[in-house]
């Protein structure tokens, strides 16, 4: 499974590629969309990690409790 850090790194790479001067607007738009999706996935993976950690400690996982990023 991908890690949150890997997803965020790929999101950052897509953002950089979208900003390259030779990148067409259509390609840049797709890269920005992919970057947003990967950043969202990174957030979800961070949340999953936190919930898994809490459950392993015997703490109830709460959807209402904010989850701190681990990286």
N, CA, C and O of each residue as an XYZ file, in Angstrom:
284
protein
N       0.846     -1.178      0.000
C       0.000      0.000      0.000
C       0.891      1.240      0.000
O       1.943      1.266      0.638
N       0.459      2.241     -0.712
C       1.177      3.515     -0.708
C       1.103      4.154      0.673
O       0.139      3.958      1.414
N       2.116      4.906      0.997
C       2.084      5.653      2.250
C       1.610      7.079      1.981
O       1.596      7.543      0.841
N       1.229      7.752      3.045
C       0.817      9.151      2.919
C       1.967      9.991      2.370
O       1.755     10.874      1.538
N       3.165      9.719      2.830
C       4.331     10.483      2.368
C       4.576     10.272      0.873
O       4.914     11.215      0.158
N       4.405      9.038      0.405
C       4.586      8.761     -1.024
C       3.526      9.486     -1.855
O       3.829     10.045     -2.909
N       2.298      9.471     -1.378
C       1.225     10.167     -2.093
C       1.494     11.663     -2.143
O       1.307     12.299     -3.180
N       1.932     12.221     -1.023
C       2.215     13.656     -0.986
C       3.386     13.998     -1.900
O       3.375     15.032     -2.568
N       4.391     13.136     -1.929
C       5.536     13.369     -2.814
C       5.096     13.352     -4.279
O       5.537     14.183     -5.072
N       4.235     12.414     -4.630
C       3.734     12.356     -6.005
C       2.863     13.574     -6.321
O       2.909     14.105     -7.430
N       2.074     14.008     -5.345
C       1.253     15.208     -5.533
C       2.146     16.413     -5.813
O       1.865     17.214     -6.705
N       3.214     16.531     -5.048
C       4.148     17.646     -5.247
C       4.808     17.572     -6.621
O       5.015     18.595     -7.273
N       5.136     16.363     -7.053
C       5.741     16.186     -8.376
C       4.764     16.621     -9.469
O       5.153     17.294    -10.423
N       3.505     16.236     -9.327
C       2.496     16.633    -10.317
C       2.332     18.150    -10.353
O       2.185     18.738    -11.425
N       2.356     18.779     -9.187
C       2.250     20.243     -9.136
C       3.415     20.893     -9.877
O       3.231     21.844    -10.635
N       4.621     20.362     -9.645
C       5.802     20.914    -10.325
C       5.695     20.731    -11.835
O       5.983     21.652    -12.599
N       5.279     19.539    -12.265
C       5.144     19.278    -13.696
C       4.107     20.202    -14.327
O       4.274     20.654    -15.460
N       3.044     20.476    -13.594
C       1.989     21.354    -14.111
C       2.494     22.778    -14.317
O       1.953     23.517    -15.140
N       3.520     23.160    -13.579
C       4.041     24.525    -13.659
C       5.152     24.686    -14.693
O       5.612     25.801    -14.938
N       5.585     23.580    -15.302
C       6.637     23.676    -16.319
C       6.156     24.537    -17.479
O       5.015     24.402    -17.922
N       7.015     25.420    -17.973
C       6.617     26.315    -19.063
C       6.148     25.593    -20.331
O       5.279     26.107    -21.035
N       6.696     24.432    -20.633
C       6.330     23.726    -21.854
C       5.090     22.856    -21.739
O       4.703     22.203    -22.708
N       4.464     22.837    -20.575
C       3.296     21.985    -20.354
C       2.046     22.673    -20.886
O       1.771     23.828    -20.561
N       1.293     21.948    -21.710
C       0.056     22.523    -22.252
C      -0.940     22.766    -21.120
O      -0.856     22.142    -20.062
N      -1.872     23.669    -21.350
C      -2.866     23.990    -20.320
C      -3.722     22.770    -19.989
O      -4.066     22.547    -18.829
N      -4.061     21.987    -21.000
C      -4.872     20.781    -20.771
C      -4.117     19.794    -19.880
O      -4.669     19.261    -18.918
N      -2.847     19.559    -20.216
C      -2.023     18.644    -19.421
C      -1.832     19.192    -18.006
O      -1.902     18.439    -17.034
N      -1.590     20.495    -17.888
C      -1.400     21.115    -16.573
C      -2.653     20.960    -15.714
O      -2.557     20.689    -14.517
N      -3.821     21.130    -16.321
C      -5.072     20.980    -15.572
C      -5.218     19.550    -15.055
O      -5.620     19.336    -13.911
N      -4.893     18.581    -15.896
C      -4.967     17.183    -15.460
C      -3.973     16.903    -14.339
O      -4.302     16.220    -13.369
N      -2.771     17.425    -14.471
C      -1.763     17.227    -13.424
C      -2.198     17.869    -12.107
O      -1.976     17.299    -11.039
N      -2.812     19.045    -12.175
C      -3.303     19.690    -10.946
C      -4.420     18.860    -10.306
O      -4.478     18.733     -9.083
N      -5.298     18.302    -11.128
C      -6.370     17.450    -10.598
C      -5.801     16.197     -9.938
O      -6.248     15.789     -8.866
N      -4.817     15.598    -10.587
C      -4.178     14.416    -10.004
C      -3.490     14.789     -8.693
O      -3.553     14.036     -7.721
N      -2.839     15.943     -8.663
C      -2.168     16.397     -7.440
C      -3.173     16.552     -6.302
O      -2.901     16.147     -5.172
N      -4.331     17.135     -6.597
C      -5.362     17.283     -5.556
C      -5.849     15.922     -5.069
O      -6.049     15.718     -3.871
N      -6.037     15.001     -5.995
C      -6.487     13.658     -5.612
C      -5.453     12.955     -4.742
O      -5.797     12.332     -3.737
N      -4.195     13.057     -5.129
C      -3.134     12.419     -4.346
C      -2.991     13.061     -2.968
O      -2.756     12.361     -1.983
N      -3.128     14.367     -2.890
C      -3.057     15.045     -1.589
C      -4.224     14.597     -0.707
O      -4.056     14.395      0.496
N      -5.393     14.444     -1.304
C      -6.543     13.943     -0.551
C      -6.321     12.520     -0.069
O      -6.663     12.178      1.063
N      -5.748     11.695     -0.929
C      -5.441     10.321     -0.540
C      -4.422     10.309      0.599
O      -4.545      9.513      1.530
N      -3.427     11.176      0.531
C      -2.436     11.266      1.611
C      -3.121     11.593      2.931
O      -2.787     11.022      3.969
N      -4.073     12.509      2.887
C      -4.809     12.873      4.097
C      -5.599     11.682      4.632
O      -5.604     11.427      5.836
N      -6.256     10.963      3.751
C      -7.029      9.791      4.168
C      -6.117      8.722      4.771
O      -6.472      8.089      5.766
N      -4.957      8.525      4.178
C      -4.018      7.539      4.713
C      -3.491      7.961      6.079
O      -3.302      7.119      6.957
N      -3.251      9.257      6.268
C      -2.854      9.757      7.590
C      -3.940      9.467      8.618
O      -3.653      9.031      9.733
N      -5.178      9.712      8.235
C      -6.299      9.467      9.146
C      -6.414      7.978      9.476
O      -6.645      7.604     10.626
N      -6.250      7.138      8.459
C      -6.308      5.693      8.674
C      -5.209      5.242      9.628
O      -5.447      4.418     10.511
N      -4.018      5.778      9.449
C      -2.900      5.440     10.335
C      -3.213      5.834     11.772
O      -2.954      5.068     12.700
N      -3.763      7.016     11.953
C      -4.087      7.492     13.301
C      -5.179      6.636     13.934
O      -5.095      6.296     15.115
N      -6.190      6.291     13.169
C      -7.276      5.460     13.696
C      -6.752      4.075     14.053
O      -7.090      3.528     15.102
N      -5.934      3.516     13.186
C      -5.355      2.196     13.449
C      -4.512      2.226     14.716
O      -4.576      1.306     15.532
N      -3.718      3.286     14.882
C      -2.886      3.438     16.079
C      -3.760      3.544     17.329
O      -3.491      2.891     18.337
N      -4.804      4.369     17.259
C      -5.696      4.534     18.408
C      -6.384      3.222     18.775
O      -6.490      2.873     19.951
N      -6.843      2.510     17.767
C      -7.523      1.242     18.032
C      -6.565      0.223     18.639
O      -6.965     -0.567     19.495
N      -5.311      0.232     18.208
C      -4.318     -0.687     18.772
C      -4.042     -0.363     20.239
O      -3.687     -1.247     21.019
N      -4.207      0.896     20.607
C      -4.014      1.328     21.997
C      -5.275      1.134     22.831
O      -5.282      1.407     24.032
N      -6.328      0.665     22.196
C      -7.579      0.458     22.907
C      -8.420      1.711     23.044
O      -9.384      1.737     23.808
N      -8.058      2.747     22.308
C      -8.825      3.988     22.350
C      -9.862      3.963     21.237
O      -9.584      3.490     20.134
N     -11.051      4.467     21.521
C     -12.044      4.512     20.449
C     -11.628      5.510     19.379
O     -11.124      6.592     19.680
N     -11.843      5.137     18.151
C     -11.543      6.038     17.041
C     -12.747      6.935     16.829
O     -13.866      6.453     16.656
N     -12.521      8.217     16.841
C     -13.608      9.168     16.673
C     -13.458      9.906     15.359
O     -12.403     10.473     15.072
N     -14.509      9.897     14.564
C     -14.493     10.621     13.295
C     -14.505     12.123     13.529
O     -14.114     12.891     12.650
N     -14.951     12.549     14.710
C     -15.043     13.979     15.005
C     -13.730     14.565     15.501
O     -13.524     15.778     15.439
N     -12.846     13.710     15.989
C     -11.590     14.186     16.547
C     -10.622     14.509     15.419
O     -10.429     13.688     14.522
N     -10.011     15.687     15.445
C      -9.052     16.016     14.383
C      -7.846     15.088     14.445
O      -7.401     14.688     15.521
N      -7.343     14.764     13.296
C      -6.194     13.876     13.190
C      -4.980     14.717     12.802
O      -4.998     15.424     11.794
N      -3.939     14.633     13.607
C      -2.710     15.371     13.309
C      -1.918     14.618     12.251
O      -1.851     13.389     12.270
N      -1.321     15.359     11.333
C      -0.463     14.741     10.319
C       0.763     14.161     11.003
O       1.295     14.739     11.950
N       1.201     13.012     10.511
C       2.326     12.326     11.138
C       3.649     12.609     10.463
O       4.677     12.107     10.918
N       3.670     13.389      9.400
C       4.943     13.637      8.724
C       5.304     15.081      8.743
O       6.348     15.464      8.216
